[in-house]
Amino acid sequence: TVGYTSQLAVGVWVGNADNAAMRGTTGLTGAAPIWHDFMEYALAPLPVDELPAPPGLSKVAIGRDSGRLWQEGCPEPKVEDYFLAGQAPRERCERPTPVPTPTTDAIATMVASMATSTPRATATALPSIEQLRERAAATATAAAGYVSTVVAERRTTATALPTATPFRRTEVEVAGAQASAAGAQRSPTPRR
């Protein structure tokens, strides 16, 4: 990878000394990042010095995909490139032809469709607050049971191994214990 500014020219070579192919890297992924990082570091204390275009070149806006002269309304992105005098593309990027669309009053159409539609009845009723509390308590109880089973299994495994590491809770175990504690504090009142 070779590049320069008006203040510095740098070349970076990456490869094998025996001319063998590199594994897992190319000049683009090996040398170019090194060149970039070095240039950023070396040029950081220096003032930005714009390179003037050589005589006989002009900067022209072209369409990125077609290479045609870009003009306002062109459907493709614009890029600027340098061309020798008289060598710039002459064919212009065409503006898309607008397609007329039928005009409808969107609000009137929406209001009319809402007026004619009727809400559908659902098959099941929404649960009551009491039912939701019972579900939350059952979930917390199930989580606590799972956590206690996992903890018991780990303790059995930890004591069976001669070089057991200190017992540490996993995130699932900690979350289950917290859910269990929260469920115990907010347990629903028993039904009579």
N, C-alpha and C positions, 0 to 999 in steps of 0.2 A: 504494500500500500504506500503510495507516494502522494504527497500533497504539499501545498505551500501557501504562504501569505506574502505580502510585500516585505515582511520582516524575517521570515523563517521558512526554510524548506526542509522537510523531513521525509525519510523513507523508512519503512518497517518491513522486515522480512521474517516470516515464521515458516519453519519447515524442518525436515530431517536432513542432516548433513550427508547422508548416504543416498539422497535423491529418492528415498522411498516415500510412498504416499502417506499423508498424515491420517490418523484415525480420529474420527469424531470432530474434526475442525477443517476449515478452509481458510483462505486468505481473508474472506469476508468476516468470518467469525473469530479468527485468530489475530491477524495483523491489524485489521481496521479498528477494532476497539482500542488496541494499544496505541495506535497512531492518534486516534481521537483524544484519548485521555492525556497523552503527552502534550498535544497541541493546546488543549484547554489549560493545562498546568503552566506550560512555558509562556503562553501568550497572556495569561491572566494579569500580570503587572503592566503590560504594554498597552498603549492607547489603541483603540480600534482604528485601523487604517484601511479604508475601502480601496479595493483594487479598481483602478479605472479600466474601462474596456479598451483593448488595443484599437488603433485607428482602423477604420474600414468596417467595424462591426456595429450593428445597431440592435437594441433590445426590442423584441417584438412579443406581444401577447398572442398566444396560440391556444387552441383547445387541447387539453391534455391527451385525449383519446384519438382524435382525428388528425391533429397536427395542422388544422386549418386556422386561418386568422380568426381570433376570438373577437366577438362583438357583444355588446350588451344584449342580454336575452338568450345567449347561447346556452343550450341545456347541459353542456359538459363543463367541468372545472377549468379555470384559466391558469396557465403557467406562462412564465416569461423566459425566453431563451434568446441567445445571441445568434445573429445571422450575418454573413458577409453581405455587403451592399449588393442589392439586386437578387439575392438568393432566398429571401423570405417567401413564405407561401403566399400565393395570390388568391386562392380560393377561400371564401369566407365561410365560417360556421353559420349554418342557417338557423334562424329563429324558428321554434316550433310554431306550426299553424294552429291558432286557437280553434277548438271545436266548440261550436255553439251548443249550449245545454238548454234544455227546456226549462223555463222559469215556472216554479211552482211555489206556492206559499207554504213553506215548510211548517210554520206554526199552525196554520189552519188544518193541514193534513194530520199533524200530530194530535191536535185537539179532537178532530173528528174520529180518529182511531181510538182515542182514550174514551170518548163518549160511547162508542158502540161496544167496547169490550167490557166484559163483566169479570170480576175477580173469581178465580176458581177456588172452590172449597178444598181445604187440605184434608187428607185422610186421618191424620192424627192431630190431637189438640196439643197445644204447647204445654210443657211440664210446669207444675206449680213450683213455688219457691221451696216448699217442703220436699218435693221430689228431687229438686236440684241439690238441696243440702244432703239428702240421703246418698245421692250419686257421688258427691264430693267426698263424703265420709267413707264410702265403700272403696273409692279409688285410693284414698290415703291409707286405708287399712291394707289394701292389696299391695301398695308400694312398700309399706312397712314390713309386711310379710316377706316380700321378695328380698328386701335389704337384709332382714334378719337371717334368711336362708343363705344368702351370699356370704354374709359375715361369718356364720357358723362354718360354712365350707372352707373359707379361707383360714379360719383359726385352726381347723382340723388339719389342713394342708400345712400350715405354718408350724404346728407342733410336731407333725410327722417328719419334717425335714430336719436333718441334723444341723445344717447351716442356714437356718431360716432367717430372713431379714425382718426387721421390725415391722409390725403390722401397720399398714397405711390404708386409709379409706379412699376409695375411688370417688369420682365426681357423682356417679350414680348413687353410691351408698350415702354420701353426704346429702344429696338432694332428697333421697327417700326418707332419711332420718328427719330432715327438716319438714317434709310433707307430713310425716307421721306426727310430729310434735304439733304442727299447725292443725291437723285434723283432730287431735285430742283436745285442743283448746276450744275448737268450734264444733264439737260433736253435737248432732241434733238431739233435741229432747225426745226421749222414748215415747212411742205411741202407747196409749192405754186403751 
